[in-house]
Amino acid sequence: MIAVDSPAELAGVVGATATGEWFEITQERIAAFAEATEDRQWIHLDAERAASGPFGGTIAHGYLTLSLLPRLTEGLLQVGEVAMAVNYGLDKVRFLQPVRAGARVRAVTEVVSADETPQGVRVGMRTTVEIADAPKPALIAETLALFVPAAE
């Protein structure tokens, strides 16, 4: 975990990394995401057909894995004295390897920038989502968050 007492201290942790806990991507979660997004492609839902497909089984949507970043990075960067922290966006995302149903994933996050803005401190993070026992990660995302200091 990376922890600072206030947003003003974020510049001091640029270069720091933290690793999250393993999290299983279940077929049930994949199916729920398919319903929520109406992306019902067979590679996500049809276990029999997917078994003989290019990935040897059903896989999670890339956007499902991406959407789990808040869960996978929860608690990895803790900032005190904030009124709120908000998602500021993404600079770059690459999906490098599919996540098979039943696989375990975890996030490794590095703080890569901390810039003062009129609203607070904008933090850039590079997050790699690793797949247990896999040679390549599922994705690498460059994300931004804004930490707004609490009123004094």
C-alpha positions as CSV (number, residue, x, y, z in Angstrom):
1,M,0.0,0.0,0.0
2,I,1.1,3.6,-0.7
3,A,-0.1,6.0,1.9
4,V,0.2,9.8,2.3
5,D,-1.3,12.1,4.9
6,S,-2.6,14.7,2.3
7,P,-2.8,15.3,-1.4
8,A,0.2,17.7,-1.1
9,E,2.4,14.7,-0.3
10,L,1.5,12.8,-3.5
11,A,4.5,14.2,-5.4
12,G,6.7,12.4,-2.9
13,V,5.4,8.9,-3.9
14,V,6.0,9.2,-7.6
15,G,7.7,5.9,-8.6
16,A,6.1,3.9,-5.7
17,T,4.3,0.7,-6.5
18,A,1.7,-1.4,-4.7
19,T,0.2,-4.8,-5.4
20,G,-3.4,-5.9,-4.8
21,E,-4.9,-9.2,-3.8
22,W,-5.9,-11.9,-6.2
23,F,-9.5,-11.8,-7.5
24,E,-11.3,-14.5,-9.4
25,I,-13.1,-13.7,-12.6
26,T,-16.1,-16.1,-12.6
27,Q,-18.3,-17.1,-15.5
28,E,-21.2,-15.6,-13.6
29,R,-19.6,-12.2,-13.5
30,I,-18.8,-12.5,-17.2
31,A,-22.4,-13.4,-18.0
32,A,-23.7,-10.5,-15.8
33,F,-21.4,-8.1,-17.7
34,A,-22.6,-9.5,-21.0
35,E,-26.2,-8.7,-20.0
36,A,-25.4,-5.2,-18.7
37,T,-23.5,-4.2,-21.8
38,E,-25.5,-6.4,-24.3
39,D,-22.3,-7.8,-25.6
40,R,-23.3,-11.5,-25.7
41,Q,-20.6,-12.8,-28.0
42,W,-20.1,-16.6,-27.9
43,I,-16.5,-16.3,-26.7
44,H,-17.9,-14.9,-23.4
45,L,-21.0,-17.1,-22.9
46,D,-21.0,-20.4,-24.9
47,A,-18.7,-22.7,-22.9
48,E,-19.1,-25.6,-25.4
49,R,-18.3,-23.5,-28.5
50,A,-15.6,-21.5,-26.7
51,A,-13.8,-24.8,-25.6
52,S,-12.9,-25.4,-29.2
53,G,-12.4,-21.7,-30.0
54,P,-9.2,-19.7,-30.1
55,F,-8.9,-19.3,-26.3
56,G,-9.8,-22.8,-25.2
57,G,-12.7,-21.6,-23.1
58,T,-14.9,-18.6,-22.4
59,I,-13.1,-15.3,-21.7
60,A,-13.9,-12.1,-19.9
61,H,-14.7,-9.0,-21.9
62,G,-11.6,-6.7,-22.0
63,Y,-13.9,-3.9,-20.8
64,L,-15.0,-6.1,-17.9
65,T,-11.4,-6.4,-16.8
66,L,-10.9,-2.7,-17.2
67,S,-14.1,-1.9,-15.3
68,L,-12.7,-3.9,-12.3
69,L,-9.8,-1.5,-11.8
70,P,-11.5,0.3,-8.9
71,R,-12.0,-3.1,-7.2
72,L,-8.6,-4.4,-8.0
73,T,-6.8,-1.2,-6.9
74,E,-8.9,-0.6,-3.8
75,G,-6.8,0.5,-0.9
76,L,-3.5,0.5,-2.9
77,L,-3.2,4.3,-2.8
78,Q,-4.5,5.9,0.4
79,V,-4.6,9.7,0.7
80,G,-5.6,11.5,3.8
81,E,-7.3,14.9,4.2
82,V,-9.3,14.6,1.0
83,A,-12.9,15.9,0.3
84,M,-13.1,13.5,-2.5
85,A,-11.2,11.5,-5.1
86,V,-12.6,11.3,-8.6
87,N,-11.8,9.3,-11.7
88,Y,-10.2,11.8,-14.1
89,G,-9.9,9.5,-17.1
90,L,-7.6,7.2,-19.1
91,D,-4.6,8.1,-21.2
92,K,-3.9,4.7,-22.6
93,V,-5.2,1.1,-22.4
94,R,-3.8,-2.0,-23.9
95,F,-5.4,-5.4,-23.7
96,L,-2.5,-7.9,-23.9
97,Q,-4.0,-11.3,-23.1
98,P,-7.6,-12.6,-22.6
99,V,-8.7,-13.6,-19.1
100,R,-10.3,-17.0,-19.1
101,A,-13.3,-17.7,-16.9
102,G,-12.1,-18.9,-13.5
103,A,-8.7,-17.1,-13.8
104,R,-7.4,-15.0,-10.9
105,V,-6.2,-11.5,-11.6
106,R,-4.6,-8.7,-9.5
107,A,-3.4,-5.2,-10.0
108,V,0.1,-3.8,-9.7
109,T,-0.1,0.0,-9.6
110,E,2.7,2.6,-9.9
111,V,2.3,6.3,-9.3
112,V,3.8,7.9,-12.3
113,S,2.9,11.6,-11.8
114,A,1.4,14.1,-9.4
115,D,0.5,17.5,-10.7
116,E,-1.0,20.4,-8.7
117,T,-4.2,21.8,-10.3
118,P,-6.6,24.5,-9.1
119,Q,-9.0,21.7,-8.1
120,G,-6.5,19.5,-6.3
121,V,-3.7,17.0,-7.2
122,R,-4.1,15.0,-10.5
123,V,-2.3,11.7,-10.1
124,G,-1.2,9.5,-13.0
125,M,-1.0,5.8,-12.4
126,R,0.1,2.9,-14.5
127,T,-1.8,-0.2,-13.6
128,T,-0.9,-3.7,-14.8
129,V,-3.5,-6.4,-14.3
130,E,-1.7,-9.7,-13.9
131,I,-3.2,-13.1,-14.5
132,A,-2.1,-15.9,-12.1
133,D,0.3,-18.3,-13.8
134,A,0.3,-16.4,-17.1
135,P,3.4,-15.1,-18.8
136,K,1.7,-11.8,-19.9
137,P,-0.7,-9.5,-18.2
138,A,-4.3,-9.0,-19.2
139,L,-4.0,-5.3,-19.6
140,I,-1.9,-2.2,-18.8
141,A,-3.8,1.1,-18.2
142,E,-2.6,4.6,-17.7
143,T,-5.3,6.2,-15.5
144,L,-5.8,9.6,-13.9
145,A,-7.4,10.5,-10.6
146,L,-8.1,13.9,-9.0
147,F,-7.6,14.2,-5.2
148,V,-9.5,17.2,-3.9
149,P,-8.2,18.4,-0.5
150,A,-10.5,18.8,2.4
151,A,-11.4,22.3,3.4
152,E,-9.3,23.5,6.3
